[in-house]
Amino acid sequence: MLAYASGAMMCGTGGCDLLVLKPSQQGYTIVGDLSVVQLPVGVLASKTNGWHDLAVSVSGGGEPSSIRRVPFGGTRYASNPTTAGDTEPDTLGTVLLSPDTRPDKPAASQD
């Protein structure tokens, strides 16, 4: 499960926090707490250590706009997608979170 934590306390010029959660007996366990993530966020067909690689958008904070592959490191996803890997995927894969899915975004006018 992915949770995009946006708002003044969770975001900076480089983006917001993205939590990757795994169901557990107590509720959920955090297996990724990525900073400086922009929307959209996708999941790739490729896997590392048995988990799908993530594709996250990064920009701002001095970072040029790009899509970064974030592999699973065995116990967690890397906390900073700008240093997680040196490859940029050609695609976001299956988009799971987009700017259109943000709950604070006003609904389109039906005029």
Stockholm file with secondary structure:
# STOCKHOLM 1.0

chainA/1-111         MLAYASGAMMCGTGGCDLLVLKPSQQGYTIVGDLSVVQLPVGVLASKTNGWHDLAVSVSGGGEPSSIRRVPFGGTRYASNPTTAGDTEPDTLGTVLLSPDTRPDKPAASQD
#=GR chainA/1-111 SS CEEEECSTTTCBTTBEEEEEEEEETTEEEEEEEEEEEEEEEEEEEEEETTEEEEEEEEEETTEEEEEEEECBCSSSBCSCHHHHCSCCCSSCCEEEECGGGCTTSCCCCCC
#=GC SS_cons         CEEEECSTTTCBTTBEEEEEEEEETTEEEEEEEEEEEEEEEEEEEEEETTEEEEEEEEEETTEEEEEEEECBCSSSBCSCHHHHCSCCCSSCCEEEECGGGCTTSCCCCCC
//
